[in-house]
Amino acid sequence: MRGRKPKRQPVEKHPHEHGLLLSAGEIHFLWWFIQGSIMSPSTREQLWKGWGMCERHAWGFISVEAAFREGYLHGPAVLYEDLMNRARAAFLVRGPAQSRRSMRNIRAKGPCLMCEMEYGSKSKGSIEPERVQKGRDLSELQALARKTAPYWERAVCGRCAGNDSPQRCRRHLIADISRGVISDLSPHAALVDDIAKHIKIYARSFCHGYHGTQTVEDEAALISAVGWCTGWKTLLSIMK
């Protein structure tokens, strides 16, 4: 009797280039994505499984939303509040082999939504040139990142940044745990807990009765959450 083939883990893609020049096809998809398809139950489930999207498309989503909504990032704040709560729960492991079990909890269980649909840097789309130009405008994302930098910079992954920072994004944390480089997850759990705490306040600030209650540190939590879930190189490249 033939045994079952081992279940393959989804491959988490790195961006082919660390700039963020989105194709017409990517912008076309993201335009409709931010209009409401992000709320589809099947879409949300895929985003949960993939910890959002790959690095390129996660930052692409944030930049397109910021561009078309002039910095109003309610949708991303709600999504990443959810993901960081899941990350916080992933570290609540008791008993033996805690680091390995936490590592399994934070692994992606599915591919990037857009990569699976074969959207990439050369994708074409039926979209007006003016909308493509607007979707490629990084100024709103860059303005938010500059404004909040004193807070999110302390969360940047040392592997992504190429420096000696002990912080790790989710992907590099998985890699370091698997190689036995990291065994004590308490500082990483503390970082996730801090991001989750602040992004909760930021997401709530979009609700009636809470407008204006967020601080700059709370706004920075969205940047930190995207960086932790998917990686930092793309953001760092557009901030040079």
LOLUMTI-662758 format. One record per atom (N, C-alpha, C, O): residue number from 1; atom name; x negated, y, z negated. Coordinates in pm, whole numbers, plus 50000, padded with zeros to 5 digits. Layout:
<recs>
nr;atom;px;py;pz
NUM;CA;X;Y;Z
...
</recs>
This chain:
<recs>
nr;atom;px;py;pz
1;N;49915;49880;50000
1;CA;50000;50000;50000
1;C;49911;50125;50000
1;O;49821;50138;49918
2;N;49939;50213;50092
2;CA;49857;50333;50103
2;C;49898;50435;49998
2;O;50017;50459;49976
3;N;49798;50494;49934
3;CA;49826;50595;49832
3;C;49866;50728;49895
3;O;49841;50753;50013
4;N;49926;50809;49815
4;CA;49963;50942;49863
4;C;49840;51028;49883
4;O;49741;51018;49811
5;N;49848;51113;49982
5;CA;49741;51209;50001
5;C;49747;51312;49889
5;O;49855;51354;49849
6;N;49631;51353;49838
6;CA;49633;51455;49732
6;C;49693;51585;49784
6;O;49670;51625;49898
7;N;49769;51649;49698
7;CA;49832;51775;49736
7;C;49727;51884;49751
7;O;49647;51907;49661
8;N;49727;51949;49865
8;CA;49627;52053;49891
8;C;49670;52184;49828
8;O;49786;52223;49834
9;N;49573;52252;49768
9;CA;49600;52384;49713
9;C;49602;52485;49827
9;O;49522;52475;49919
10;N;49694;52584;49822
10;CA;49694;52686;49925
10;C;49564;52765;49923
10;O;49510;52796;49817
11;N;49514;52795;50041
11;CA;49390;52873;50051
11;C;49424;53020;50036
11;O;49510;53073;50107
12;N;49357;53086;49943
12;CA;49379;53229;49924
12;C;49281;53305;50012
12;O;49160;53300;49992
13;N;49336;53374;50108
13;CA;49252;53440;50208
13;C;49193;53570;50155
13;O;49255;53643;50079
14;N;49072;53595;50199
14;CA;49009;53724;50177
14;C;49038;53809;50300
14;O;49057;53754;50409
15;N;49044;53941;50285
15;CA;49067;54024;50403
15;C;48951;54009;50501
15;O;48836;53998;50460
16;N;48982;54009;50631
16;CA;48876;53997;50731
16;C;48788;54121;50732
16;O;48670;54115;50765
17;N;48847;54232;50695
17;CA;48771;54355;50685
17;C;48824;54429;50564
17;O;48942;54416;50530
18;N;48738;54505;50500
18;CA;48780;54566;50375
18;C;48838;54705;50393
18;O;48870;54772;50295
19;N;48853;54750;50519
19;CA;48929;54871;50544
19;C;49077;54835;50543
19;O;49114;54721;50517
20;N;49160;54933;50570
20;CA;49304;54906;50565
20;C;49373;54968;50685
20;O;49472;55040;50670
21;N;49321;54939;50806
21;CA;49386;54985;50928
21;C;49489;54879;50967
21;O;49455;54779;51032
22;N;49612;54900;50927
22;CA;49717;54802;50952
22;C;49759;54804;51099
22;O;49760;54909;51164
23;N;49792;54687;51150
23;CA;49838;54676;51288
23;C;49984;54721;51298
23;O;50054;54735;51198
24;N;50028;54743;51422
24;CA;50168;54781;51444
24;C;50262;54672;51393
24;O;50368;54702;51337
25;N;50223;54546;51413
25;CA;50306;54436;51366
25;C;50318;54432;51214
25;O;50426;54409;51160
26;N;50207;54455;51146
26;CA;50209;54456;50999
26;C;50296;54570;50946
26;O;50373;54551;50852
27;N;50284;54686;51008
27;CA;50364;54801;50963
27;C;50512;54777;50992
27;O;50598;54811;50911
28;N;50541;54718;51108
28;CA;50679;54685;51143
28;C;50740;54592;51038
28;O;50852;54614;50992
29;N;50665;54489;51000
29;CA;50714;54396;50897
29;C;50734;54468;50764
29;O;50838;54454;50701
30;N;50633;54544;50723
30;CA;50639;54609;50592
30;C;50746;54717;50586
30;O;50804;54742;50480
31;N;50773;54781;50699
31;CA;50881;54880;50703
31;C;51014;54814;50664
31;O;51088;54868;50582
32;N;51043;54699;50722
32;CA;51167;54630;50689
32;C;51160;54565;50551
32;O;51261;54553;50482
33;N;51042;54525;50513
33;CA;51022;54465;50381
33;C;51061;54563;50270
33;O;51129;54525;50175
34;N;51017;54688;50284
34;CA;51047;54786;50178
34;C;51190;54837;50186
34;O;51237;54902;50092
35;N;51261;54808;50295
35;CA;51401;54850;50304
35;C;51493;54759;50223
35;O;51609;54793;50200
36;N;51442;54644;50180
36;CA;51529;54559;50098
36;C;51501;54410;50106
36;O;51547;54335;50020
37;N;51427;54365;50208
37;CA;51404;54221;50218
37;C;51318;54169;50103
37;O;51317;54049;50076
38;N;51246;54259;50035
38;CA;51169;54219;49917
38;C;51261;54163;49808
38;O;51216;54087;49722
39;N;51389;54200;49811
39;CA;51482;54157;49707
39;C;51544;54020;49736
39;O;51614;53965;49652
40;N;51519;53965;49854
40;CA;51573;53833;49887
40;C;51519;53730;49789
40;O;51399;53728;49762
41;N;51606;53643;49733
41;CA;51559;53543;49636
41;C;51447;53455;49690
41;O;51352;53424;49617
42;N;51456;53413;49817
42;CA;51351;53328;49872
42;C;51219;53404;49887
42;O;51112;53347;49867
43;N;51229;53532;49921
43;CA;51109;53615;49932
43;C;51044;53634;49796
43;O;50923;53623;49782
44;N;51126;53662;49695
44;CA;51072;53681;49560
44;C;51004;53553;49511
44;O;50899;53559;49447
45;N;51064;53440;49541
45;CA;51003;53314;49497
45;C;50867;53294;49563
45;O;50773;53249;49498
46;N;50858;53328;49691
46;CA;50729;53314;49760
46;C;50626;53411;49705
46;O;50508;53378;49694
47;N;50669;53531;49669
47;CA;50578;53628;49609
47;C;50532;53581;49471
47;O;50416;53602;49434
48;N;50620;53517;49396
48;CA;50580;53462;49266
48;C;50474;53354;49286
48;O;50372;53351;49216
49;N;50498;53266;49382
49;CA;50405;53154;49404
49;C;50268;53203;49451
49;O;50166;53144;49417
50;N;50266;53310;49528
50;CA;50140;53360;49584
50;C;50076;53470;49503
50;O;49975;53527;49546
51;N;50132;53503;49386
51;CA;50084;53617;49308
51;C;50084;53744;49394
51;O;49986;53817;49400
52;N;50197;53766;49461
52;CA;50207;53877;49555
52;C;50166;53828;49692
52;O;50209;53722;49737
53;N;50082;53906;49759
53;CA;50031;53867;49890
53;C;49878;53858;49882
53;O;49820;53877;49775
54;N;49816;53829;49995
54;CA;49670;53829;50000
54;C;49621;53972;49977
54;O;49701;54066;49974
55;N;49492;53989;49962
55;CA;49439;54121;49928
55;C;49474;54226;50033
55;O;49520;54335;49999
56;N;49455;54194;50159
56;CA;49485;54290;50266
56;C;49632;54332;50263
56;O;49664;54450;50268
57;N;49719;54234;50257
57;CA;49861;54264;50268
57;C;49920;54319;50138
57;O;50019;54392;50142
58;N;49861;54286;50024
58;CA;49907;54346;49899
58;C;49881;54496;49897
58;O;49969;54575;49866
59;N;49757;54534;49933
59;CA;49727;54677;49937
59;C;49798;54744;50053
59;O;49834;54862;50045
60;N;49819;54670;50162
60;CA;49897;54724;50273
60;C;50039;54755;50231
60;O;50093;54860;50268
61;N;50100;54666;50156
61;CA;50235;54687;50104
61;C;50242;54814;50019
61;O;50331;54897;50037
62;N;50148;54828;49926
62;CA;50148;54945;49839
62;C;50127;55073;49919
62;O;50194;55174;49894
63;N;50035;55069;50014
63;CA;50005;55191;50091
63;C;50121;55231;50181
63;O;50151;55349;50195
64;N;50187;55132;50243
64;CA;50301;55162;50330
64;C;50418;55216;50248
64;O;50483;55313;50288
65;N;50445;55153;50134
65;CA;50552;55203;50047
65;C;50522;55347;50003
65;O;50610;55433;50006
66;N;50399;55372;49963
66;CA;50361;55506;49919
66;C;50374;55607;50033
66;O;50418;55720;50011
67;N;50336;55566;50154
67;CA;50341;55657;50268
67;C;50484;55694;50305
67;O;50516;55811;50323
68;N;50570;55593;50316
68;CA;50707;55619;50360
68;C;50795;55676;50249
68;O;50893;55744;50277
69;N;50760;55649;50125
69;CA;50843;55698;50013
69;C;50774;55811;49936
69;O;50816;55847;49826
70;N;50669;55865;49996
70;CA;50598;55981;49939
70;C;50558;55957;49794
70;O;50578;56042;49707
71;N;50500;55841;49771
71;CA;50447;55810;49639
71;C;50545;55752;49540
71;O;50509;55725;49425
72;N;50670;55732;49581
72;CA;50772;55675;49492
72;C;50763;55523;49501
72;O;50805;55464;49600
73;N;50707;55460;49398
73;CA;50668;55320;49405
73;C;50751;55230;49313
73;O;50696;55145;49243
74;N;50880;55251;49314
74;CA;50968;55173;49228
74;C;50961;55023;49259
74;O;50943;54941;49169
75;N;50974;54987;49388
75;CA;50973;54846;49427
75;C;50846;54774;49384
75;O;50854;54669;49320
76;N;50728;54827;49419
76;CA;50604;54763;49374
76;C;50591;54756;49222
76;O;50540;54657;49169
77;N;50636;54859;49152
77;CA;50626;54858;49006
77;C;50707;54743;48947
77;O;50661;54676;48855
78;N;50827;54721;48999
78;CA;50912;54613;48949
78;C;50850;54477;48980
78;O;50847;54389;48895
79;N;50801;54461;49104
79;CA;50739;54333;49142
79;C;50619;54302;49054
79;O;50606;54191;49003
80;N;50531;54399;49037
80;CA;50408;54372;48962
80;C;50430;54367;48811
80;O;50351;54307;48739
81;N;50536;54430;48762
81;CA;50573;54407;48622
81;C;50607;54260;48603
81;O;50563;54197;48506
82;N;50683;54205;48696
82;CA;50720;54064;48691
82;C;50596;53974;48697
82;O;50582;53881;48618
83;N;50506;54003;48792
83;CA;50387;53920;48808
83;C;50295;53928;48686
83;O;50237;53827;48646
84;N;50281;54046;48627
84;CA;50193;54057;48511
84;C;50254;53991;48388
84;O;50181;53942;48301
85;N;50385;53989;48378
85;CA;50449;53912;48270
85;C;50422;53763;48288
85;O;50401;53691;48190
86;N;50422;53718;48412
86;CA;50389;53578;48440
86;C;50242;53550;48407
86;O;50208;53444;48355
87;N;50157;53646;48439
87;CA;50015;53630;48407
87;C;49994;53624;48256
87;O;49917;53542;48206
88;N;50064;53710;48185
88;CA;50054;53710;48038
88;C;50095;53573;47983
88;O;50028;53519;47894
89;N;50203;53518;48034
89;CA;50250;53387;47988
89;C;50151;53276;48023
89;O;50140;53177;47951
90;N;50079;53293;48135
90;CA;49986;53189;48181
90;C;49871;53167;48083
90;O;49813;53058;48079
91;N;49839;53269;48005
91;CA;49728;53257;47910
91;C;49773;53207;47772
91;O;49691;53184;47684
92;N;49903;53191;47754
92;CA;49954;53144;47624
92;C;49949;52992;47618
92;O;50052;52925;47610
93;N;49828;52941;47621
93;CA;49805;52797;47623
93;C;49746;52755;47488
93;O;49655;52820;47437
94;N;49798;52649;47433
94;CA;49747;52596;47306
94;C;49691;52456;47328
94;O;49727;52388;47424
95;N;49602;52415;47239
95;CA;49548;52280;47248
95;C;49418;52275;47324
95;O;49355;52378;47348
96;N;49376;52154;47363
96;CA;49245;52136;47429
96;C;49243;52189;47572
96;O;49348;52209;47635
97;N;49121;52212;47622
97;CA;49099;52254;47761
97;C;49182;52376;47800
97;O;49243;52380;47906
98;N;49184;52474;47711
98;CA;49269;52591;47735
98;C;49231;52666;47862
98;O;49318;52707;47939
99;N;49101;52684;47885
99;CA;49059;52762;48002
99;C;49100;52692;48131
99;O;49145;52757;48225
100;N;49083;52560;48137
100;CA;49119;52485;48258
100;C;49270;52488;48281
100;O;49316;52499;48395
101;N;49345;52478;48175
101;CA;49491;52480;48189
101;C;49541;52619;48228
101;O;49633;52632;48308
102;N;49479;52721;48172
102;CA;49514;52857;48213
102;C;49478;52880;48359
102;O;49552;52946;48433
103;N;49364;52825;48401
103;CA;49322;52837;48540
103;C;49428;52779;48634
103;O;49461;52838;48736
104;N;49480;52663;48598
104;CA;49585;52602;48681
104;C;49709;52691;48685
104;O;49777;52700;48787
105;N;49737;52755;48572
105;CA;49856;52841;48566
105;C;49847;52963;48657
105;O;49947;53010;48709
106;N;49725;53013;48675
106;CA;49711;53136;48755
106;C;49671;53109;48900
106;O;49651;53202;48977
107;N;49659;52983;48936
107;CA;49634;52951;49077
107;C;49758;52983;49160
107;O;49871;52970;49113
108;N;49736;53025;49284
108;CA;49848;53044;49376
108;C;49908;52909;49411
108;O;49836;52812;49433
109;N;50039;52904;49414
109;CA;50109;52781;49449
109;C;50166;52787;49591
109;O;50234;52694;49635
110;N;50137;52895;49661
110;CA;50186;52911;49797
110;C;50104;53015;49869
110;O;50029;53090;49806
111;N;50116;53022;50002
111;CA;50035;53117;50081
111;C;50092;53258;50078
111;O;50203;53281;50031
112;N;50013;53351;50128
112;CA;50060;53488;50147
112;C;50179;53488;50242
112;O;50175;53424;50347
113;N;50282;53558;50206
113;CA;50404;53567;50286
113;C;50374;53612;50429
113;O;50424;53553;50525
114;N;50293;53717;50443
114;CA;50266;53772;50575
114;C;50167;53688;50655
114;O;50181;53673;50776
115;N;50068;53633;50586
115;CA;49973;53545;50656
115;C;50043;53422;50711
115;O;50013;53376;50821
116;N;50136;53369;50633
116;CA;50209;53250;50678
116;C;50289;53280;50804
116;O;50311;53192;50887
117;N;50333;53406;50818
117;CA;50407;53447;50938
117;C;50312;53497;51048
117;O;50356;53547;51151
118;N;50182;53482;51023
118;CA;50076;53513;51118
118;C;50066;53661;51152
118;O;50033;53699;51265
119;N;50096;53745;51053
119;CA;50070;53888;51070
119;C;49925;53916;51034
119;O;49876;53870;50931
120;N;49858;53993;51119
120;CA;49719;54025;51095
120;C;49679;54154;51163
120;O;49765;54230;51209
121;N;49550;54179;51169
121;CA;49499;54307;51218
121;C;49526;54330;51366
121;O;49513;54443;51414
122;N;49563;54224;51440
122;CA;49589;54240;51584
122;C;49736;54218;51619
122;O;49771;54212;51737
123;N;49822;54207;51518
123;CA;49965;54181;51543
123;C;50032;54300;51610
123;O;50006;54416;51575
124;N;50117;54271;51706
124;CA;50192;54375;51774
124;C;50334;54379;51718
124;O;50384;54280;51665
125;N;50398;54494;51731
125;CA;50534;54508;51681
125;C;50611;54610;51761
125;O;50554;54703;51818
126;N;50743;54592;51764
126;CA;50830;54686;51834
126;C;50863;54801;51739
126;O;50964;54799;51669
127;N;50776;54899;51738
127;CA;50788;55008;51642
127;C;50735;55136;51705
127;O;50638;55133;51781
128;N;50798;55248;51673
128;CA;50759;55375;51732
128;C;50617;55415;51690
128;O;50579;55393;51575
129;N;50541;55474;51781
129;CA;50404;55517;51747
129;C;50399;55610;51627
129;O;50305;55605;51547
130;N;50501;55697;51614
130;CA;50503;55789;51500
130;C;50514;55714;51368
130;O;50454;55754;51268
131;N;50592;55605;51369
131;CA;50607;55527;51246
131;C;50479;55451;51214
131;O;50444;55434;51098
132;N;50411;55404;51318
132;CA;50282;55338;51296
132;C;50184;55436;51233
132;O;50114;55403;51137
133;N;50179;55557;51287
133;CA;50088;55659;51234
133;C;50121;55689;51088
133;O;50031;55701;51004
134;N;50249;55700;51057
134;CA;50291;55727;50919
134;C;50253;55610;50829
134;O;50205;55631;50717
135;N;50273;55488;50876
135;CA;50243;55370;50797
135;C;50095;55352;50769
135;O;50057;55287;50672
136;N;50012;55410;50854
136;CA;49866;55401;50834
136;C;49811;55513;50746
136;O;49691;55516;50718
137;N;49897;55603;50704
137;CA;49852;55716;50623
137;C;49822;55669;50480
137;O;49914;55630;50407
138;N;49698;55672;50443
138;CA;49655;55624;50311
138;C;49653;55734;50205
138;O;49618;55708;50090
139;N;49690;55855;50242
139;CA;49668;55968;50152
139;C;49747;55957;50022
139;O;49696;55996;49917
140;N;49869;55904;50027
140;CA;49947;55892;49903
140;C;49885;55790;49809
140;O;49875;55814;49688
141;N;49842;55676;49863
141;CA;49775;55575;49780
141;C;49644;55630;49725
141;O;49612;55611;49608
142;N;49568;55697;49810
142;CA;49441;55753;49765
142;C;49462;55859;49657
142;O;49384;55867;49561
143;N;49567;55939;49671
143;CA;49595;56042;49571
143;C;49630;55979;49437
143;O;49584;56024;49332
144;N;49712;55874;49440
144;CA;49746;55803;49317
144;C;49622;55741;49254
144;O;49603;55748;49132
145;N;49539;55680;49337
145;CA;49418;55614;49285
145;C;49322;55716;49224
145;O;49262;55690;49120
146;N;49306;55830;49289
146;CA;49217;55933;49233
146;C;49271;55987;49101
146;O;49196;56005;49005
147;N;49401;56010;49097
147;CA;49464;56065;48977
147;C;49450;55971;48857
147;O;49431;56016;48744
148;N;49460;55842;48883
148;CA;49465;55743;48774
148;C;49333;55671;48752
148;O;49324;55582;48668
149;N;49230;55707;48828
149;CA;49102;55634;48827
149;C;49041;55613;48688
149;O;48989;55504;48663
150;N;49046;55711;48597
150;CA;48983;55688;48466
150;C;49039;55566;48392
150;O;48974;55512;48303
151;N;49160;55524;48429
151;CA;49223;55411;48360
151;C;49205;55280;48435
151;O;49174;55178;48373
152;N;49225;55280;48568
152;CA;49213;55152;48639
152;C;49068;55111;48662
152;O;49040;54993;48681
153;N;48975;55207;48661
153;CA;48835;55172;48687
153;C;48780;55073;48585
153;O;48691;54994;48617
154;N;48831;55077;48464
154;CA;48782;54985;48361
154;C;48835;54843;48380
154;O;48790;54751;48312
155;N;48929;54826;48472
155;CA;48984;54692;48500
155;C;48922;54629;48625
155;O;48954;54515;48658
156;N;48835;54701;48694
156;CA;48782;54653;48822
156;C;48694;54529;48802
156;O;48610;54526;48712
157;N;48716;54431;48885
157;CA;48640;54305;48881
157;C;48494;54329;48919
157;O;48464;54391;49021
158;N;48404;54280;48835
158;CA;48262;54295;48863
158;C;48218;54223;48989
158;O;48128;54270;49059
159;N;48280;54110;49019
159;CA;48247;54036;49142
159;C;48291;54116;49265
159;O;48217;54124;49363
160;N;48409;54173;49259
160;CA;48457;54253;49373
160;C;48371;54377;49393
160;O;48340;54415;49506
161;N;48334;54441;49281
161;CA;48258;54566;49289
161;C;48109;54544;49308
161;O;48036;54637;49344
162;N;48063;54421;49285
162;CA;47920;54392;49298
162;C;47837;54453;49187
162;O;47724;54496;49210
163;N;47894;54458;49066
163;CA;47819;54513;48953
163;C;47827;54416;48835
163;O;47874;54303;48849
164;N;47780;54460;48718
164;CA;47773;54370;48604
164;C;47894;54378;48511
164;O;47888;54331;48397
165;N;48003;54436;48559
165;CA;48123;54441;48476
165;C;48172;54299;48446
165;O;48173;54215;48536
166;N;48211;54271;48322
166;CA;48260;54137;48288
166;C;48404;54112;48331
166;O;48454;54000;48322
167;N;48472;54216;48377
167;CA;48611;54198;48419
167;C;48617;54111;48545
167;O;48524;54110;48626
168;N;48727;54040;48560
168;CA;48747;53956;48678
168;C;48889;53970;48730
168;O;48985;53976;48652
169;N;48903;53976;48861
169;CA;49035;53963;48921
169;C;49077;53817;48908
169;O;48996;53732;48869
170;N;49199;53788;48938
170;CA;49251;53652;48922
170;C;49170;53551;49003
170;O;49135;53445;48952
171;N;49141;53583;49129
171;CA;49069;53487;49214
171;C;48928;53460;49162
171;O;48884;53345;49159
172;N;48858;53565;49121
172;CA;48721;53544;49072
172;C;48720;53484;48932
172;O;48624;53417;48894
173;N;48825;53507;48856
173;CA;48836;53441;48725
173;C;48852;53291;48745
173;O;48789;53211;48675
174;N;48935;53252;48839
174;CA;48952;53110;48871
174;C;48819;53049;48914
174;O;48782;52940;48870
175;N;48746;53120;49000
175;CA;48617;53069;49048
175;C;48517;53051;48935
175;O;48446;52952;48930
176;N;48513;53148;48843
176;CA;48416;53142;48733
176;C;48454;53035;48631
176;O;48366;52971;48573
177;N;48582;53016;48608
177;CA;48625;52909;48517
177;C;48589;52774;48578
177;O;48539;52685;48508
178;N;48615;52758;48707
178;CA;48590;52629;48772
178;C;48442;52594;48773
178;O;48406;52476;48773
179;N;48355;52695;48775
179;CA;48210;52671;48772
179;C;48154;52663;48631
179;O;48034;52640;48612
180;N;48239;52683;48532
180;CA;48194;52679;48394
180;C;48123;52805;48349
180;O;48060;52806;48243
181;N;48132;52912;48428
181;CA;48067;53039;48393
181;C;48143;53109;48281
181;O;48083;53175;48196
182;N;48275;53095;48281
182;CA;48360;53157;48180
182;C;48438;53049;48107
182;O;48500;52962;48170
183;N;48435;53054;47975
183;CA;48516;52962;47894
183;C;48604;53038;47796
183;O;48713;52992;47761
184;N;48557;53154;47750
184;CA;48635;53235;47657
184;C;48725;53329;47738
184;O;48677;53423;47801
185;N;48854;53303;47734
185;CA;48948;53382;47814
185;C;49010;53497;47735
185;O;49092;53571;47790
186;N;48973;53513;47609
186;CA;49039;53615;47527
186;C;49026;53757;47584
186;O;49125;53830;47581
187;N;48908;53799;47636
187;CA;48904;53935;47692
187;C;48986;53948;47820
187;O;49037;54056;47850
188;N;48999;53841;47894
188;CA;49077;53845;48018
188;C;49227;53846;47987
188;O;49304;53914;48054
189;N;49265;53770;47886
189;CA;49405;53773;47842
189;C;49440;53911;47786
189;O;49552;53960;47806
190;N;49344;53974;47717
190;CA;49368;54107;47661
190;C;49387;54210;47772
190;O;49471;54300;47761
191;N;49308;54198;47879
191;CA;49323;54289;47993
191;C;49461;54274;48056
191;O;49530;54373;48082
192;N;49501;54150;48080
192;CA;49633;54123;48138
192;C;49743;54178;48048
192;O;49840;54238;48097
193;N;49729;54158;47919
193;CA;49829;54207;47824
193;C;49840;54359;47830
193;O;49950;54414;47824
194;N;49726;54426;47841
194;CA;49726;54572;47846
194;C;49791;54622;47975
194;O;49870;54717;47972
195;N;49758;54559;48087
195;CA;49820;54599;48214
195;C;49971;54577;48209
195;O;50048;54663;48251
196;N;50012;54462;48156
196;CA;50155;54430;48148
196;C;50230;54532;48061
196;O;50341;54572;48094
197;N;50167;54572;47952
197;CA;50230;54669;47861
197;C;50254;54802;47931
197;O;50361;54862;47918
198;N;50155;54849;48006
198;CA;50167;54980;48069
198;C;50255;54977;48194
198;O;50326;55074;48222
199;N;50250;54868;48270
199;CA;50332;54865;48391
199;C;50480;54850;48355
199;O;50567;54891;48433
200;N;50508;54793;48241
200;CA;50647;54786;48195
200;C;50703;54927;48175
200;O;50816;54956;48214
201;N;50623;55013;48115
201;CA;50666;55152;48093
201;C;50681;55225;48226
201;O;50775;55302;48246
202;N;50586;55200;48318
202;CA;50593;55265;48449
202;C;50717;55221;48525
202;O;50788;55304;48582
203;N;50745;55091;48527
203;CA;50863;55041;48598
203;C;50991;55097;48537
203;O;51085;55130;48609
204;N;50995;55107;48406
204;CA;51114;55159;48338
204;C;51136;55307;48367
204;O;51249;55356;48362
205;N;51028;55379;48398
205;CA;51038;55524;48420
205;C;51120;55559;48544
205;O;51157;55674;48563
206;N;51148;55460;48630
206;CA;51230;55484;48748
206;C;51379;55473;48715
206;O;51464;55506;48799
207;N;51412;55428;48595
207;CA;51551;55406;48555
207;C;51611;55533;48495
207;O;51541;55616;48437
208;N;51742;55546;48510
208;CA;51812;55661;48456
208;C;51790;55670;48305
208;O;51803;55571;48233
209;N;51759;55789;48260
209;CA;51736;55811;48119
209;C;51590;55797;48077
209;O;51554;55831;47965
210;N;51506;55746;48169
210;CA;51364;55727;48137
210;C;51272;55802;48232
210;O;51150;55788;48225
211;N;51330;55882;48322
211;CA;51247;55955;48417
211;C;51147;56044;48343
211;O;51183;56116;48249
212;N;51022;56039;48387
212;CA;50920;56125;48328
212;C;50860;56073;48199
212;O;50781;56143;48135
213;N;50897;55952;48158
213;CA;50845;55899;48031
213;C;50710;55829;48049
213;O;50645;55795;47950
214;N;50668;55808;48173
214;CA;50540;55739;48196
214;C;50423;55836;48182
214;O;50438;55956;48201
215;N;50309;55781;48147
215;CA;50184;55857;48142
215;C;50100;55822;48264
215;O;50134;55730;48339
216;N;49991;55894;48283
216;CA;49899;55861;48392
216;C;49843;55720;48372
216;O;49822;55648;48469
217;N;49819;55682;48248
217;CA;49770;55547;48220
217;C;49872;55441;48262
217;O;49834;55335;48310
218;N;50000;55471;48243
218;CA;50105;55377;48286
218;C;50107;55365;48439
218;O;50122;55255;48492
219;N;50091;55476;48508
219;CA;50088;55473;48655
219;C;49967;55394;48704
219;O;49974;55322;48803
220;N;49855;55408;48633
220;CA;49733;55336;48671
220;C;49752;55185;48664
220;O;49682;55110;48732
221;N;49846;55141;48581
221;CA;49868;54997;48564
221;C;49912;54930;48693
221;O;49885;54811;48713
222;N;49978;55004;48782
222;CA;50015;54943;48911
222;C;49890;54912;48992
222;O;49879;54804;49050
223;N;49796;55006;48996
223;CA;49670;54982;49066
223;C;49597;54863;49003
223;O;49548;54775;49073
224;N;49592;54861;48870
224;CA;49523;54752;48800
224;C;49590;54618;48826
224;O;49522;54516;48841
225;N;49723;54618;48832
225;CA;49796;54493;48854
225;C;49769;54436;48993
225;O;49746;54316;49008
226;N;49773;54522;49095
226;CA;49744;54475;49231
226;C;49601;54424;49238
226;O;49574;54319;49297
227;N;49508;54498;49179
227;CA;49368;54456;49179
227;C;49349;54324;49108
227;O;49276;54237;49158
228;N;49412;54306;48993
228;CA;49396;54181;48919
228;C;49455;54063;48997
228;O;49394;53957;49004
229;N;49571;54083;49054
229;CA;49638;53972;49124
229;C;49567;53931;49251
229;O;49562;53812;49284
230;N;49509;54028;49325
230;CA;49462;53995;49460
230;C;49317;54032;49490
230;O;49259;53977;49583
231;N;49258;54123;49414
231;CA;49120;54165;49442
231;C;49111;54314;49465
231;O;49210;54381;49493
232;N;48988;54366;49454
232;CA;48964;54510;49451
232;C;48890;54566;49572
232;O;48888;54687;49591
233;N;48828;54482;49653
233;CA;48739;54534;49757
233;C;48809;54628;49854
233;O;48752;54728;49896
234;N;48932;54596;49889
234;CA;49004;54680;49984
234;C;49026;54820;49928
234;O;49000;54919;49997
235;N;49073;54829;49805
235;CA;49093;54961;49745
235;C;48961;55036;49733
235;O;48953;55154;49767
236;N;48859;54969;49684
236;CA;48730;55036;49666
236;C;48676;55089;49798
236;O;48612;55194;49802
237;N;48702;55017;49906
237;CA;48652;55060;50037
237;C;48720;55186;50087
237;O;48658;55268;50154
238;N;48849;55203;50053
238;CA;48919;55322;50102
238;C;48902;55441;50008
238;O;48949;55551;50037
239;N;48835;55419;49895
239;CA;48811;55528;49801
239;C;48671;55585;49815
239;O;48635;55679;49744
240;N;48591;55530;49907
240;CA;48454;55580;49925
240;C;48456;55715;49994
240;O;48350;55773;50019
</recs>
